[in-house]
């Protein structure tokens, strides 16, 4: 038996890839939706599904929202062998040229050139080529088309993450809790004390460089990892921006913690979109209230 997949994100990515291939082959929409829902559930699940399988068997997997009998069997196969026969079959049926041509703006002839000249076989490799400049060297591509491909793939490959990160109305963790998790994550990542995974996007060498940490604080389950988005790579911020996924009862969401540059929070870690709460947390006055208005 081969070495199985233990990380929820890797398993979710495989299920999302199945959904993509089924969609390309005009499979019944309910099958596509089922795999996408299961991928989103597993990616955000606080406990490794490999441990759920070990402790509760397939029945434990089927108890997860959106995971039915066939998908539980698929997850079991991935965990135990690191392979999924369904995914391999779908990929065999979808040649690299067909897969590349499924991206709007890339027809069959252009797909053939990309595959032959760059050796690109997957959408992740196509995204990498679009960002590192190689794609624009292929005849028929220019800056405008390259940007179009980057935008399309950012949406397509990020679809599972958007499902994970979808924000709902309801309570959110206090910024102090989020900042404490951020500090612990960055400290332990710097010390090499965290498990690392090999992200599929922007990782052509397959290196396991991305540290992952999970914590439960005040009832909130929080998963922390560095940002692995195109923008983070462009800004050289993959070791500075921290994405936190959180859930508690029916509330869930995500946030990004960064270091502020300029303003009253300069040099401090802040939760994007919650700067006012961060001002209160640090006991810092906003620039608007630091000095009284003229004549006051």
Secondary structure, 3 states (H helix, E strand, C coil): CCCCCCCHHHHHHHHHHHHHHHHHCCCCHHHHHHHHHHHHHHHHCCCCHHHHHHHHHHHHHHCCCCCCHHHHHHHHHHHHHCCCHHHHHHHHHCCHHHHHHCCCCCCHHHHHHHHHHHCCCCHHHHHHHHHHCCHHHCCCCCHHHHHHHHHHHHHHHCHHHHHHHCCCCCCCCCHHHHHHHHHHHHHHHHCCCCEEECCCCCCCCCCCCEEEEEEEECCEEEEEEECCCHHHHHCCCCCCCEEEEEEECCEEEEEEEEECCCCCCCCCEEECCCHHHHHHHHCCCCCCCCCCCCCC
